[in-house]
Amino acid sequence: MEYFQRLAILALILLSIFCINHTVKCDDEEDNLFSAINSYRATLNLTTLTQNDRAKCLAEKMADQFKNQPCTNTTGSNTVPGTEPEFSSYPDFLNKCHLNVSTTRDGSVLPACVPNLDAGLVISNYTQSQYSGFLNDTKYSGIGIGSEDNWIVVVLTTNTPEEITYSSLGYISEVTYSSSDIIGHIFEYGHMDTSEQDKSKHKMLLHLQDIEDTKLKITLWGHNAYYMHDFLANNNSLVSVVVIVQFARVVLFHPPTLMLVGFS
């Protein structure tokens, strides 16, 4: 009995070592590729890419989807444009990584398949393939890398503020705090709420409508609320007023209630 207990303990130790080594190996491969891509961009006098946690989250989930696919001369960086595989769970990945389809339209997902993730081949798969065009692009500022088995995935992001349609906000299924650009015309607005002593907590409610005729309520606070209130009071003869709310903090609660709690 004691023999089997020792054998079981030994097996667990070996399994733990294997798992730790596997994790460290993946991290090393991802760190090496991250450094290599930024070194490559430096030779082109491009800015370095910064690591983006949400992009890394998506890269890891995509790598997990690719892992059971074999490496061929038509997969990964050799894929013919327009023939990339589609995953039905992609919207779920975006949601879990606090992203949505609208906000990722300018980003790029670049998978590569390299046997045993050989470091030299992994790097050349990005710097000496069709992917180099993405790495050369000045619009990208962030990066996330994930790997699984023979697959490694790079997700490139831009610093373009999120600009979304109101209806796309309905795809968010968790409490989230993200910055977005909102544009729409004012079809109704309320009075200033000055019930709080602190002037920064004075607020004004606007009702906006977008090009899809979807309506959205937004709340302006403090000096932003006063600025909008004064503008509307002094220009009440205008037929239509279109506003751009930039870098709004979107807060979605459950049950679903959307509030834009600020803008710059």
C-alpha positions as CSV (number, residue, x, y, z in Angstrom):
1,M,0.0,0.0,0.0
2,E,2.8,2.4,1.0
3,Y,4.5,1.6,-2.4
4,F,1.5,2.6,-4.4
5,Q,1.1,5.8,-2.3
6,R,4.7,6.7,-3.1
7,L,4.2,5.9,-6.8
8,A,1.1,8.1,-6.9
9,I,3.0,11.0,-5.3
10,L,5.9,10.6,-7.7
11,A,3.4,10.6,-10.7
12,L,1.8,13.8,-9.4
13,I,5.2,15.5,-9.0
14,L,6.2,14.5,-12.6
15,L,2.9,15.7,-13.9
16,S,3.4,19.1,-12.1
17,I,6.9,19.4,-13.5
18,F,5.6,18.7,-17.0
19,C,2.8,21.3,-16.7
20,I,5.2,23.9,-15.3
21,N,7.7,23.3,-18.1
22,H,5.0,23.4,-20.7
23,T,3.7,26.8,-19.3
24,V,7.3,28.2,-19.1
25,K,8.0,27.0,-22.6
26,C,4.9,28.7,-24.0
27,D,5.7,31.9,-22.2
28,D,9.3,31.8,-23.5
29,E,8.1,31.4,-27.1
30,E,5.6,34.2,-26.8
31,D,8.2,36.5,-25.1
32,N,10.7,35.7,-27.8
33,L,8.3,36.5,-30.6
34,F,7.2,39.7,-28.9
35,S,10.8,40.9,-28.7
36,A,11.5,39.8,-32.2
37,I,8.6,41.6,-33.7
38,N,9.5,44.8,-31.9
39,S,13.1,44.4,-33.0
40,Y,11.9,44.0,-36.6
41,R,9.7,47.1,-36.3
42,A,12.7,49.0,-34.9
43,T,14.7,48.3,-38.0
44,L,11.9,50.1,-39.9
45,N,11.9,53.0,-37.5
46,L,8.4,52.1,-36.3
47,T,7.1,52.5,-32.8
48,T,7.3,49.4,-30.5
49,L,4.1,47.5,-29.8
50,T,2.9,47.4,-26.3
51,Q,1.4,44.2,-24.7
52,N,-2.4,44.4,-24.5
53,D,-4.1,42.1,-22.0
54,R,-7.4,41.8,-24.0
55,A,-5.6,41.1,-27.2
56,K,-3.6,38.4,-25.4
57,C,-6.8,36.9,-24.0
58,L,-8.2,36.6,-27.6
59,A,-4.9,35.2,-28.9
60,E,-4.9,32.5,-26.3
61,K,-8.5,31.5,-27.1
62,M,-7.8,31.4,-30.8
63,A,-4.7,29.3,-30.3
64,D,-6.7,26.8,-28.3
65,Q,-9.1,26.6,-31.3
66,F,-6.4,26.0,-33.8
67,K,-4.4,23.5,-31.8
68,N,-6.0,20.4,-33.2
69,Q,-5.5,21.5,-36.8
70,P,-2.4,20.0,-38.6
71,C,0.3,22.2,-40.1
72,T,0.2,22.3,-43.9
73,N,1.5,24.5,-46.6
74,T,-1.9,26.2,-46.7
75,T,-2.4,27.0,-43.0
76,G,-1.2,29.8,-40.8
77,S,0.9,32.4,-42.5
78,N,0.5,30.5,-45.8
79,T,-3.3,30.7,-45.8
80,V,-4.7,32.2,-49.0
81,P,-6.5,35.4,-48.0
82,G,-10.3,34.9,-47.9
83,T,-10.0,31.2,-46.9
84,E,-9.3,31.7,-43.2
85,P,-11.2,29.3,-41.0
86,E,-14.2,30.7,-39.1
87,F,-15.2,29.8,-35.6
88,S,-18.7,30.0,-34.4
89,S,-17.5,30.7,-30.9
90,Y,-15.6,33.8,-32.0
91,P,-18.2,36.2,-30.6
92,D,-18.0,34.4,-27.2
93,F,-14.2,34.9,-27.2
94,L,-14.7,38.6,-27.8
95,N,-17.2,38.8,-25.0
96,K,-15.0,36.9,-22.5
97,C,-12.0,39.1,-23.4
98,H,-14.2,42.3,-23.1
99,L,-14.1,43.0,-26.8
100,N,-16.9,43.2,-29.4
101,V,-17.1,42.9,-33.2
102,S,-17.3,46.7,-33.8
103,T,-14.2,47.5,-31.6
104,T,-12.0,44.8,-33.3
105,R,-12.7,45.8,-36.9
106,D,-9.3,47.5,-37.2
107,G,-7.4,44.7,-35.4
108,S,-5.8,41.7,-37.0
109,V,-5.6,38.0,-35.9
110,L,-2.5,36.3,-37.3
111,P,-2.2,32.5,-36.6
112,A,0.9,30.5,-37.5
113,C,1.6,26.8,-37.4
114,V,5.2,25.7,-36.7
115,P,6.1,22.2,-35.6
116,N,7.3,22.3,-32.0
117,L,7.2,26.1,-32.3
118,D,10.8,26.3,-33.4
119,A,11.9,29.8,-32.4
120,G,13.6,30.7,-35.7
121,L,10.7,29.4,-37.8
122,V,8.1,31.1,-35.7
123,I,9.8,34.5,-36.2
124,S,10.3,34.0,-40.0
125,N,6.6,33.0,-40.2
126,Y,5.8,36.6,-39.2
127,T,8.6,38.7,-40.6
128,Q,9.2,36.9,-43.9
129,S,5.6,36.1,-45.0
130,Q,2.4,37.9,-45.9
131,Y,2.2,38.8,-42.2
132,S,5.1,41.3,-42.6
133,G,2.7,43.7,-44.2
134,F,0.7,43.8,-40.9
135,L,3.9,44.2,-38.8
136,N,5.0,47.1,-41.1
137,D,1.7,49.0,-40.6
138,T,2.0,52.1,-38.5
139,K,-1.6,51.9,-37.4
140,Y,-0.9,49.1,-34.9
141,S,0.1,50.0,-31.4
142,G,-0.7,46.9,-29.3
143,I,-0.1,43.2,-29.4
144,G,-1.3,40.0,-27.7
145,I,0.3,36.6,-28.2
146,G,-1.0,33.1,-27.3
147,S,0.2,29.7,-28.2
148,E,-0.9,26.1,-27.9
149,D,0.8,23.0,-29.2
150,N,2.2,23.8,-32.7
151,W,0.1,27.0,-33.1
152,I,0.9,30.5,-32.1
153,V,-1.4,33.5,-32.6
154,V,-0.6,37.2,-32.8
155,V,-3.4,39.7,-32.3
156,L,-2.6,43.3,-33.4
157,T,-4.6,46.2,-32.0
158,T,-4.8,49.9,-32.9
159,N,-5.2,52.9,-30.6
160,T,-8.3,54.0,-32.5
161,P,-11.0,54.8,-29.9
162,E,-13.9,52.4,-29.9
163,E,-16.8,53.7,-32.0
164,I,-19.8,51.5,-31.8
165,T,-23.5,51.4,-32.9
166,Y,-25.9,51.4,-30.1
167,S,-27.3,48.0,-31.0
168,S,-23.8,46.4,-30.6
169,L,-23.9,47.3,-26.9
170,G,-26.5,44.6,-26.5
171,Y,-23.9,42.0,-27.2
172,I,-22.1,42.8,-23.9
173,S,-23.3,40.3,-21.4
174,E,-21.1,41.1,-18.4
175,V,-20.6,44.2,-16.3
176,T,-18.0,46.2,-18.2
177,Y,-16.2,49.5,-18.0
178,S,-14.8,50.5,-21.4
179,S,-14.1,53.6,-23.4
180,S,-16.1,54.2,-26.6
181,D,-17.0,57.0,-29.0
182,I,-20.7,57.6,-29.4
183,I,-22.3,59.7,-32.1
184,G,-25.9,60.6,-32.6
185,H,-28.4,63.4,-32.9
186,I,-30.3,64.7,-29.8
187,F,-34.0,64.1,-30.1
188,E,-34.8,64.8,-26.4
189,Y,-33.1,66.1,-23.3
190,G,-33.9,66.7,-19.7
191,H,-33.2,69.5,-17.2
192,M,-30.1,69.8,-15.1
193,D,-30.3,67.7,-11.9
194,T,-28.6,69.8,-9.2
195,S,-29.9,67.8,-6.2
196,E,-26.3,67.0,-5.1
197,Q,-24.2,69.7,-3.3
198,D,-21.1,68.7,-5.2
199,K,-21.3,70.4,-8.5
200,S,-19.3,67.7,-10.2
201,K,-22.2,65.4,-9.5
202,H,-24.8,67.6,-11.2
203,K,-26.0,65.8,-14.3
204,M,-28.1,66.0,-17.4
205,L,-29.8,63.3,-19.4
206,L,-29.6,63.3,-23.2
207,H,-31.6,61.0,-25.6
208,L,-29.6,60.2,-28.7
209,Q,-30.5,58.4,-31.9
210,D,-28.0,56.8,-34.3
211,I,-28.1,56.0,-38.0
212,E,-29.9,52.7,-37.3
213,D,-32.6,54.7,-35.6
214,T,-31.6,53.0,-32.3
215,K,-32.1,55.2,-29.3
216,L,-29.7,55.6,-26.3
217,K,-29.8,57.5,-23.1
218,I,-26.6,59.1,-21.9
219,T,-25.8,61.0,-18.8
220,L,-23.5,64.0,-18.7
221,W,-21.9,65.1,-15.5
222,G,-20.4,68.2,-14.0
223,H,-18.9,70.8,-16.4
224,N,-19.8,68.7,-19.4
225,A,-23.5,68.7,-18.4
226,Y,-23.4,72.5,-17.9
227,Y,-21.7,73.1,-21.2
228,M,-24.3,71.0,-23.1
229,H,-27.2,72.6,-21.1
230,D,-26.0,76.1,-21.9
231,F,-25.4,75.3,-25.6
232,L,-28.9,73.9,-26.0
233,A,-30.5,76.7,-24.1
234,N,-28.8,79.3,-26.3
235,N,-29.4,77.4,-29.6
236,N,-33.0,76.2,-29.2
237,S,-33.8,77.2,-32.8
238,L,-31.6,74.5,-34.3
239,V,-33.5,71.8,-36.1
240,S,-31.0,69.1,-35.3
241,V,-28.0,68.8,-33.1
242,V,-25.5,66.0,-33.6
243,V,-23.0,65.3,-30.8
244,I,-19.9,63.1,-30.6
245,V,-19.3,61.8,-27.1
246,Q,-15.6,60.9,-27.1
247,F,-14.0,58.3,-24.8
248,A,-17.2,57.7,-23.0
249,R,-17.1,55.3,-20.1
250,V,-19.7,52.6,-20.9
251,V,-21.2,50.9,-17.9
252,L,-23.6,48.0,-18.4
253,F,-25.5,46.7,-15.4
254,H,-27.8,43.7,-15.0
255,P,-30.6,43.8,-15.5
256,P,-29.5,45.5,-18.7
257,T,-29.3,49.3,-18.1
258,L,-26.8,51.3,-20.0
259,M,-25.3,54.6,-18.8
260,L,-22.6,56.7,-20.3
261,V,-21.0,58.2,-17.3
262,G,-18.6,60.7,-18.7
263,F,-16.8,62.0,-21.8
264,S,-13.9,64.2,-22.7
